[in-house]
Amino acid sequence: MRETTISNTVLERLAIYYRSLKRLEENKVDYISSKELGEILGISSDQIRRDLYDFRMDISYYHDFGVRGRGYPVSYLLKILEKSLGLNNNVEIALIGAGSLGGALISYDEFKKIGLNIKYVFDINFNKAIRDLAGIEFYDVEQIDEILTKNQVKMAIIAVPAKAAQDVADIIVEAGVELILNFAPTYIEVPNNVMVRNEDLSIGLIGLSYYLSNKESELTFVKNLG
Ligand SMILES: NC(=O)c1ccc[n+]([C@@H]2O[C@H](COP(=O)([O-])OP(=O)(O)OC[C@H]3O[C@@H](n4cnc5c(N)ncnc54)[C@H](O)[C@@H]3O)[C@@H](O)[C@H]2O)c1
């Protein structure tokens, strides 16, 4: 797997800052300080400043993240985050597997708003409702190699059943894909030049369940004390 100079945790926080700033921009907020952003996100202002600094963003002019008491211009911060995260390049993404999950991803407009465009969709058996979605190019799996190679697609999402995921991964890697977001609940083997991120919603739920059980044990403890 390819080495990156920035940790996934920092990258995830930068993505969270970006998404939050996008919302602020939509709500016509012009300036934001690290303190205010931190309060919205539940992250310390020190952490935010450190993340931006570690990401080598040219923020020296706004070093204290509080220019004339107003903070950063939201549009400026968005631009540098967009540039650094590679979001302003209108990235074309392939999706393999247009079932329940794939269909939901295709219908989610927010990706396009941030320059991530699920453009090429492949399936062995398209569902008609999904096929009717506008602006998407649908193809049979047989065409994966041809379409991805011709359009030099580097990023793909796998949303097929686990038993088909490795075969799909092999085909898209052969066609030049270097970055894979894998939703199938299985690990896929890829060459060293390819990066895979395994996405699993149950991880988030397990995290929440931990807080729930901790809260309950605390309550039990308090009750027992009473
Ligand atoms: N990571 C998560 O949190 C999460 C959540 C939901 C589902 N999933 C996983 O995502 C995957 C998709 O889930 P779903 O609910 O959309 O399933 P689904 O059955 O609704 O859709 C799967 C789609 O993949 C297609 N398909 C099957 N084999 C294929 C192949 N070889 N090439 C191309 N297309 C193929 C099917 O025709 C179908 O349209 C599953 O592996 C599921 O376990 C993960």
Ligand as a Chemical Component Dictionary entry (heavy atoms), coordinates in Angstrom:
data_LIG
# 
_chem_comp.id                   LIG 
_chem_comp.type                 NON-POLYMER 
_chem_comp.pdbx_formal_charge   0 
_chem_comp.three_letter_code    LIG 
# 
loop_
_chem_comp_atom.comp_id 
_chem_comp_atom.atom_id 
_chem_comp_atom.alt_atom_id 
_chem_comp_atom.type_symbol 
_chem_comp_atom.charge 
_chem_comp_atom.model_Cartn_x 
_chem_comp_atom.model_Cartn_y 
_chem_comp_atom.model_Cartn_z 
_chem_comp_atom.pdbx_ordinal 
LIG N1  N1  N 0  -19.539 -0.891 4.481   1  
LIG C1  C1  C 0  -20.767 -0.768 4.895   2  
LIG O1  O1  O 0  -21.014 -0.136 5.885   3  
LIG C2  C2  C 0  -21.820 -1.437 4.088   4  
LIG C3  C3  C 0  -23.157 -1.123 4.232   5  
LIG C4  C4  C 0  -24.060 -1.754 3.400   6  
LIG C5  C5  C 0  -23.604 -2.700 2.490   7  
LIG N2  N2  N 1  -22.275 -2.985 2.426   8  
LIG C6  C6  C 0  -21.736 -3.957 1.470   9  
LIG O2  O2  O 0  -21.755 -3.307 0.189   10 
LIG C7  C7  C 0  -21.994 -4.271 -0.820  11 
LIG C8  C8  C 0  -23.253 -3.889 -1.578  12 
LIG O3  O3  O 0  -24.374 -3.920 -0.706  13 
LIG P1  P1  P 0  -25.839 -3.711 -1.276  14 
LIG O4  O4  O 0  -26.743 -3.703 -0.107  15 
LIG O5  O5  O -1 -25.840 -2.551 -2.211  16 
LIG O6  O6  O 0  -26.030 -5.065 -2.096  17 
LIG P2  P2  P 0  -26.980 -5.286 -3.359  18 
LIG O7  O7  O 0  -27.137 -6.761 -3.476  19 
LIG O8  O8  O 0  -28.200 -4.422 -3.273  20 
LIG O9  O9  O 0  -26.099 -4.740 -4.586  21 
LIG C9  C9  C 0  -24.985 -5.399 -5.089  22 
LIG C10 C10 C 0  -24.905 -5.080 -6.568  23 
LIG O10 O10 O 0  -23.691 -5.622 -7.067  24 
LIG C11 C11 C 0  -23.976 -6.207 -8.344  25 
LIG N3  N3  N 0  -22.944 -7.178 -8.622  26 
LIG C12 C12 C 0  -22.801 -8.439 -8.119  27 
LIG N4  N4  N 0  -21.685 -9.011 -8.603  28 
LIG C13 C13 C 0  -21.115 -8.103 -9.431  29 
LIG C14 C14 C 0  -19.947 -8.108 -10.235 30 
LIG N5  N5  N 0  -19.123 -9.155 -10.280 31 
LIG N6  N6  N 0  -19.661 -7.001 -10.959 32 
LIG C15 C15 C 0  -20.494 -5.927 -10.926 33 
LIG N7  N7  N 0  -21.617 -5.867 -10.196 34 
LIG C16 C16 C 0  -21.913 -6.937 -9.444  35 
LIG C17 C17 C 0  -25.382 -6.782 -8.218  36 
LIG O11 O11 O 0  -26.003 -6.957 -9.471  37 
LIG C18 C18 C 0  -26.056 -5.694 -7.381  38 
LIG O12 O12 O 0  -26.659 -4.689 -8.191  39 
LIG C19 C19 C 0  -22.099 -5.610 -0.103  40 
LIG O13 O13 O 0  -20.821 -6.225 -0.109  41 
LIG C20 C20 C 0  -22.505 -5.240 1.311   42 
LIG O14 O14 O 0  -22.109 -6.207 2.265   43 
LIG C21 C21 C 0  -21.397 -2.388 3.191   44 
# 
loop_
_chem_comp_bond.comp_id 
_chem_comp_bond.atom_id_1 
_chem_comp_bond.atom_id_2 
_chem_comp_bond.value_order 
_chem_comp_bond.pdbx_ordinal 
LIG N1  C1  SING 1  
LIG C1  O1  DOUB 2  
LIG C1  C2  SING 3  
LIG C2  C3  SING 4  
LIG C2  C21 DOUB 5  
LIG C3  C4  DOUB 6  
LIG C4  C5  SING 7  
LIG C5  N2  DOUB 8  
LIG N2  C6  SING 9  
LIG N2  C21 SING 10 
LIG C6  O2  SING 11 
LIG C6  C20 SING 12 
LIG O2  C7  SING 13 
LIG C7  C8  SING 14 
LIG C7  C19 SING 15 
LIG C8  O3  SING 16 
LIG O3  P1  SING 17 
LIG P1  O4  DOUB 18 
LIG P1  O5  SING 19 
LIG P1  O6  SING 20 
LIG O6  P2  SING 21 
LIG P2  O7  DOUB 22 
LIG P2  O8  SING 23 
LIG P2  O9  SING 24 
LIG O9  C9  SING 25 
LIG C9  C10 SING 26 
LIG C10 O10 SING 27 
LIG C10 C18 SING 28 
LIG O10 C11 SING 29 
LIG C11 N3  SING 30 
LIG C11 C17 SING 31 
LIG N3  C12 SING 32 
LIG N3  C16 SING 33 
LIG C12 N4  DOUB 34 
LIG N4  C13 SING 35 
LIG C13 C14 SING 36 
LIG C13 C16 DOUB 37 
LIG C14 N5  SING 38 
LIG C14 N6  DOUB 39 
LIG N6  C15 SING 40 
LIG C15 N7  DOUB 41 
LIG N7  C16 SING 42 
LIG C17 O11 SING 43 
LIG C17 C18 SING 44 
LIG C18 O12 SING 45 
LIG C19 O13 SING 46 
LIG C19 C20 SING 47 
LIG C20 O14 SING 48 
# 
